[in-house]
Amino acid sequence: MQINLWPGGPTLQLADHWQPFHTLPDDPPGTQAFGYKFTGGESGVVVVKPIAQEVAMELDARSVIDGIRGVPDVIEGQVGLIDVDVAKTASGVPYVYSIVKIRLEPVGVEYNLTLHFPGEHPVQLQGGFAEGNPTGARDAMVYEMARRNNMVGAPTANDPSGGWARDPFDHSTTGFVMNMSELPRFDEQFLAHPLSMARELLRSIAGS
């Protein structure tokens, strides 16, 4: 599947499990939607649309990180930071993105990818990636591996997860922080996991 992000802009080359979706009647002109749904229930929906230059994120990772940390849901432990970066496509177009995880009720996690091309044609790519059933399988399997290999320890006052979870930038352990299972090195073992799929999409963007 191919997605042209805007006329004359980068073109995404996506695997066959990605399919075009219908857009909504009130979406702005130029909006595109695509996604996937696997047999295990894992799903993702991505919307690409033009945005105003003044609402585009700056090409400044520190500014984006600080902005996310100030969001009430992050402060209250309902949303956690996974990744922020500034990069360029293979064709030389700069972009900035963030990945956060969102705690769902009663169980489960959704991962949200927000990516902005803030240049001459400001465009936002927004994706939501959901777990299938059962939820938490990646966390449980990696935690057991880490426990057996002494990669996690007993909880302490300064590290209540015993090394299992910490912020990827300042290494703090408070809040809904990134855990070891969410590191990129485990993606190949859990290809259908929503975080693995968000990173698959990022690789397609980087290569466009």
N, C-alpha and C positions, 0 to 999 in steps of 0.2 A: 504494500500500500504506500502511496506517495501523498504527502501533504505539502503544498506550497504555502509557506507562512504568510506571504503577501506577494502581489505581482512583482516579479523580478527579484524576490528575496530568496532566502535559503529554502531548500526542498528537503523534507524529512523522508527518509527511506525506512519504512516500518515493516516489521515481520507480519506474517499472514494472520496472526491472532488479533491484530488490530483491525477494526472495522469502522467505516464512517457511520456517524449517528446523525439524526435529524436535529436541526437547530430549532429554537423557539421563535414564535412569531415576533416577539418584541426584542429579539437580539439585534444588535447594530449590523448594518451592512458589512460584509466581509467576515462575519463570524463563521467558524468551522468547528465541528465537534467529531470526536472519534473516541474509541475505547475498546474494551474487551470484557468478556465474561467466560471464566473457565468452569469446567465441570465440578470442581470442588467448591464453587461459590465465590471464588475470588473475582473481583471486578474493578474496573477503572473507567472513569469518564474524564475526558480532557476537552476543554473549550479554548479555542484560540480566537481572540478578537482584538480589533484596534482599540487603543486607549488614548486619552489626551496626554500630551507631553508632560503636563504639570502633575499628573498622578503616577507617572512611571518612577520606579525605584531608581535611586542613584547607582552608578557603577562603583559602589563603595561598600565592601562587605561589612566593615565595622559599623557603618551607619545602619545597615539592614539588621545586623545582629542586635544592636542597641534598641532599634525600633521594636523588634519581636519581643525582646525581654521586657519591654514596657507594657505589653498587652495584658490586660487584666486576667485573661484565661491562663496565661503563662505564669503570672505571679501566683495565681490560685491553684496551680498544679494540675490544670486540665489539659494543657497543651505543652509539648516539649520540643525543644530545638534539636534537629538532626544534622542539618548541613546548611551552609550559606557559602556561596562562592561567586566570583566574577570570572568570566571566561570569554572566549571567542569561538565562533563556529569555524569549520575548516575553510569557509569562504571569507573569513575575516570580519564577521559581524559580531560586535560585543554584546554580551547579555549578563544579567545578574539573576540569581535564583535562590530560593530558600526551600527547604523541606522541613516540615514540622509534623509531629504526630499528635493526634487528638484522641483523648480518652472517651470511649463510648460507654453508654449505660444500657444494660447492666454489665456487659463485658465487651471486650474487644478494643481494637485500635484502628483508626483510619490515618493514612498518611496523605498530606496535602503538599503538592508541588506548586509553587508560584514562580513564574519566570517572566522577566520583562526584557524586551528589546527596546531600549529607550532612545534609539537613534532617529534617523530621518522619518522612519515609519514606525512609530511607537506601537508595539503589540504586546499583549499579555497572553501567556499560556498558563492556564489554571487546571490542575488535575487533582482529582480525589481518588484514592486507591484503598480499597477495602479488603479486609481479610475474608476468607471463607470459613467453613466449619470443619473441625473445631477451631476456635480462635486460640492464639497463644502457643501453637505447636512449635514455631521457630524458637521462641523464647525458652520453652521448656527443654527442648532438645539441646540447644547450645548451653543452657545453664548446667544441665547434667554433665555434658562434656567438660565444661569449665570446672565443675566441682571435682570430677574424677582426676583432673590434671592439676589440681591445686591452684587454679587460676582465680578462684574467689575464696575469700576467707570468712571468718566470723565477723558479724556486724560490730562496729565500734561507734563511739559518740561522734567522731568526725566523718565516718563513712558507714552509714547504716546499711548499705547493701554489700559490704565486704568486698568492694572492688568491682561489683557487677555493673553499676550504673554511675555515669558521671557526665557532666556537660562536655560536649566535644571541643569547646573553646577555652573556657576558664577552669574546667575540671571540677566544678562544684558538684556536690552530691544532693543538694536540696531541690525539691520540686519533681516534676515528671521528666526526668532527664534521660538521655539516650543510654541504652544498656548495651552490653557486649554483643548480644545477638544481632544488633542493628548495624554492626560494622560491615563495611563492604565486602570483606573477605569471606563472609558467610553467604553472600547472594547466590553463588553457583550451587550451593546445596539446597536452596529454597527458591527455585526460579519463578514460581508462581506467586511468591509472597508479594504483597503490595509494595514494600520498600524496594525489593529487587526490580519490580516492574517500573517504578518511578525512576530508578537509576538506569534501566534499559532505555527509557525514553530520553533521559539526559544524554546518554551516549549517542543516540540518533541525532539529537540536536547538535552536539559537539562535532559530529561528522558531516553536518549539512553545509 
